[in-house]
Amino acid sequence: MMKTYIEDWLKEEKAGFSGWDFSRLEGRTMEQAIPWDYKNIVLNALQNDMQLLDMGTGGGEFLLKLGHPYEKTAVTEAWEPNVELCREKLEPLGIQVEQVFDDAVLPFADDTFDLIINRHEAYDVSEVKRILKPGGLFITQQVGGRNNEWLSSFLMPGYRSEYDGFAVKNEAAKFCDAGFDLLD
């Protein structure tokens, strides 16, 4: 039986992933339900005339499901395999692709975007504020710094999260201090 598990793991490792498309895992994973629908929240805010930035887009899989005009869309991504995928898949459509390694230094002019979306990507509050147009929206879905702490502690005795203080209460205060109005 152990040999079968090892063979399966090696097969999965060899298959790998492209971007953030995990569809080949459908039916083989379990997730806890969340009380919101990120895609619907974004779609309710998004209008065709808006300049949109998707921070940490992966391979652009989620972004493309939004159906936003490509010429009004930009993405950031750091991981080289995903950057290559974005350049192959998104740039030919007219979407601006920027490789970003430092969230405190984004390659965009002040007041560029009407809507910035960020699904689990790091961000710098002041830099988001700088590139967001007055009245613009920042929509993010983050995982708290203590997420899966119990599992990590089980697998790595003595584990301590590097992001223990990363929580909605602390982040909300940072956004308020930067002059944002929190809508939800």
C-alpha positions in Angstrom: 0.0 0.0 0.0 2.8 2.4 0.9 4.4 1.8 -2.6 1.1 2.9 -4.2 1.0 6.1 -2.2 4.6 6.9 -3.2 3.9 6.2 -6.8 0.8 8.4 -6.7 2.8 11.2 -5.0 5.5 11.0 -7.7 2.9 11.0 -10.4 1.2 14.2 -8.9 4.6 15.9 -8.6 5.5 15.2 -12.2 2.1 16.5 -13.4 2.6 19.8 -11.6 0.4 22.8 -12.0 0.1 25.7 -14.4 -0.7 29.1 -12.9 -3.4 28.7 -10.1 -5.5 26.2 -12.0 -6.2 23.4 -9.6 -9.1 22.0 -11.5 -7.5 18.6 -11.8 -7.9 18.2 -8.0 -11.7 18.6 -8.2 -13.4 15.9 -6.2 -10.2 15.1 -4.3 -10.0 18.0 -1.9 -12.2 19.4 0.9 -12.5 23.1 1.8 -14.3 24.8 4.6 -17.1 27.0 3.2 -16.7 30.7 3.5 -19.6 33.1 4.1 -18.9 35.3 1.0 -18.4 34.9 -2.7 -15.3 36.7 -3.7 -16.1 36.5 -7.4 -19.6 38.0 -6.9 -18.2 40.8 -4.7 -15.7 41.7 -7.4 -18.3 41.5 -10.2 -20.7 43.7 -8.3 -18.1 46.4 -8.0 -16.6 46.1 -11.5 -17.8 48.2 -14.4 -16.6 48.0 -18.0 -15.1 51.5 -18.0 -12.9 50.8 -14.9 -9.1 50.4 -14.9 -8.5 47.1 -13.1 -5.5 45.6 -11.5 -5.3 42.0 -10.3 -2.4 41.7 -7.8 -0.8 38.3 -7.7 -2.8 36.9 -10.6 -1.2 33.5 -10.8 -1.8 32.5 -14.4 -4.8 34.8 -14.8 -7.4 32.1 -14.4 -9.7 34.0 -12.0 -9.1 37.3 -13.8 -10.3 35.9 -17.2 -13.5 34.6 -15.6 -14.4 38.2 -14.9 -14.8 39.1 -18.6 -13.3 42.6 -18.1 -12.1 44.5 -21.2 -8.5 43.4 -21.6 -7.2 46.9 -22.6 -8.4 48.2 -19.2 -6.7 45.4 -17.2 -3.2 45.0 -15.7 -1.8 42.2 -13.5 1.1 41.7 -11.2 2.8 38.4 -10.5 6.2 37.4 -8.9 6.7 33.7 -9.5 8.6 33.3 -12.8 6.7 30.3 -14.1 3.4 32.2 -13.7 4.9 35.4 -15.2 5.9 33.4 -18.3 2.4 31.9 -18.4 0.9 35.4 -18.1 3.1 36.7 -20.9 2.1 33.9 -23.2 -1.6 33.9 -22.3 -2.5 37.5 -21.2 -0.2 39.9 -23.0 -1.5 38.8 -26.5 -5.0 39.7 -25.3 -3.8 43.2 -24.5 -3.6 42.8 -20.7 -0.6 44.5 -19.1 1.7 42.1 -17.3 4.2 43.3 -14.7 6.5 41.1 -12.7 6.7 42.5 -9.2 9.1 41.4 -6.4 8.4 44.2 -3.9 4.9 45.1 -3.0 6.1 48.5 -1.8 7.3 49.5 -5.3 4.6 48.9 -7.9 5.4 49.9 -11.5 2.3 52.1 -12.0 1.6 55.8 -11.9 -0.3 57.5 -9.1 -4.1 57.3 -9.3 -4.1 54.6 -12.1 -6.7 52.1 -11.0 -10.4 52.3 -10.3 -10.4 48.8 -8.8 -7.6 46.7 -7.4 -8.3 43.1 -6.6 -6.1 40.9 -4.5 -6.9 37.3 -3.7 -4.3 36.1 -1.2 -1.4 38.2 -2.5 0.8 40.3 -0.2 0.3 44.1 -0.4 1.6 47.4 0.9 -1.2 49.6 2.1 0.5 52.9 1.2 1.3 51.6 -2.3 -2.2 50.4 -2.9 -3.4 53.9 -1.8 -0.9 55.6 -4.2 -2.0 53.7 -7.3 -5.7 53.7 -6.5 -7.8 56.6 -8.0 -9.7 58.7 -5.5 -12.9 56.9 -4.8 -11.5 53.7 -6.1 -11.9 50.3 -4.5 -9.5 47.7 -3.1 -11.0 44.3 -2.7 -9.0 41.6 -1.1 -9.5 38.1 0.3 -6.7 37.1 2.6 -5.8 34.1 4.8 -5.0 35.0 8.4 -1.5 34.5 9.8 -2.7 31.7 12.0 -4.4 29.7 9.3 -3.7 25.9 9.6 -1.5 26.6 12.6 -2.7 23.4 14.2 -1.7 21.3 11.2 1.7 23.1 10.9 2.3 22.5 14.7 1.5 18.8 14.2 3.9 18.4 11.3 6.6 20.7 12.7 7.0 20.6 16.5 7.7 24.1 17.8 6.2 25.8 14.7 5.5 29.5 15.0 3.9 31.5 12.2 5.9 34.3 10.7 2.5 36.1 10.2 0.9 35.6 13.6 -0.3 39.3 13.7 -1.8 39.2 10.2 -5.5 39.4 11.0 -8.4 41.4 9.8 -8.5 43.6 12.9 -4.9 44.6 12.5 -5.1 45.1 8.8 -8.3 47.1 9.1 -6.5 49.6 11.4 -3.7 50.0 8.9 -6.2 50.8 6.1 -8.1 53.3 8.3 -4.8 54.9 9.3 -3.9 55.3 5.6 -7.2 57.1 4.9 -9.3 54.3 3.5 -13.0 53.9 4.3 -13.8 50.3 5.1 -17.0 49.2 3.4 -17.1 45.6 4.5 
